[in-house]
Amino acid sequence: MDTVLEFVKIGTIVVLFLGVLAYSWLLIRAYFLGKTSTKTMLERSPAHNFGLPFSAVASFGLVTLLDVAVKGNLDFHAFGLEFSGPSAPLTLWVVCYITFVWSIKKVEPEHK
């Protein structure tokens, strides 16, 4: 079971790294190579194009930092439920991500 969890952790970091590379390529295309279509797409809705990816990365960072701080024994109780093992970091990531997205939605101006 531990080898599967280690594989999932490594896979998650690889996917995160590939996502950062793809997003960096979009930014380079838009702002350094002068591709106006990409720049227009990115600037049309900054909350969606910048806020959502950064919320995912920030949530991942928080959960990873907390998991390292407790040496991989992340367990918590919420709403009468107990989260332990692999479900604890996953649930915490979802809660962090939803909180970040909700806060972005609250501060984003209405588009008409």
GIZIWO-V624008 format. One record per pair of residues at least 12 apart in sequence whose C-alpha atoms are under 10 Angstrom apart, sorted by the first residue. I is the first residue (numbers start at 1). J is the second residue. D is the distance in Angstrom with one decimal. If there is no record, write none. Layout:
BEGIN
((I	J	D) (I	J	D))
END
This chain:
BEGIN
((5	85	9.8) (5	86	7.9) (9	64	9.8) (12	60	9.5) (13	60	9.5) (16	56	9.3) (16	57	7.7) (16	60	9.0) (19	53	8.9) (19	57	9.7) (20	53	9.0) (20	54	9.8) (20	57	9.1) (23	49	9.5) (23	50	9.5) (23	53	8.8) (26	38	7.0) (26	39	8.5) (26	41	10.0) (26	42	8.6) (27	39	7.9) (27	42	8.3) (30	42	8.0) (30	43	9.7) (45	108	9.6) (45	111	9.0) (46	108	9.1) (47	101	9.0) (47	104	6.7) (47	105	7.8) (47	107	9.3) (47	108	6.9) (47	109	9.6) (48	101	9.4) (48	104	9.0) (48	105	9.5) (48	108	9.9) (51	100	8.5) (51	101	7.6) (51	103	10.0) (51	104	6.9) (51	105	9.5) (52	97	8.6) (52	98	9.9) (52	100	8.2) (52	101	6.6) (52	104	8.4) (53	97	9.9) (53	101	9.9) (54	97	9.7) (54	100	9.2) (54	101	9.9) (55	96	8.3) (55	97	6.0) (55	98	8.7) (55	99	9.0) (55	100	5.8) (55	101	6.8) (55	104	9.1) (56	93	8.3) (56	94	9.1) (56	96	8.5) (56	97	6.0) (56	98	9.3) (56	100	8.5) (56	101	9.0) (57	93	9.9) (57	97	8.9) (58	93	9.4) (58	96	8.5) (58	97	8.1) (58	100	8.7) (59	92	8.4) (59	93	5.6) (59	94	8.0) (59	95	8.6) (59	96	5.4) (59	97	5.6) (59	98	9.3) (59	99	9.4) (59	100	8.1) (60	89	9.1) (60	90	9.4) (60	92	9.4) (60	93	6.3) (60	94	9.4) (60	96	8.6) (60	97	8.6) (61	93	9.2) (62	89	9.8) (62	92	9.1) (62	93	8.1) (62	96	8.2) (63	88	9.4) (63	89	6.1) (63	90	8.4) (63	91	9.6) (63	92	6.7) (63	93	6.1) (63	94	9.9) (63	96	8.4) (64	89	7.9) (64	93	9.2) (66	89	8.8) (66	92	9.9) (67	88	9.4) (67	89	7.3) (72	85	8.6) (72	86	9.6) (72	89	9.4) (73	85	7.3) (73	86	9.6) (73	88	9.2) (73	89	9.8) (74	86	8.6) (74	87	9.3) (74	88	6.2) (74	89	6.9) (74	92	9.7) (75	87	8.8) (75	88	5.9) (75	89	8.4) (75	92	10.0) (76	88	6.9) (76	89	9.6) (76	91	9.9) (76	92	9.2))
END
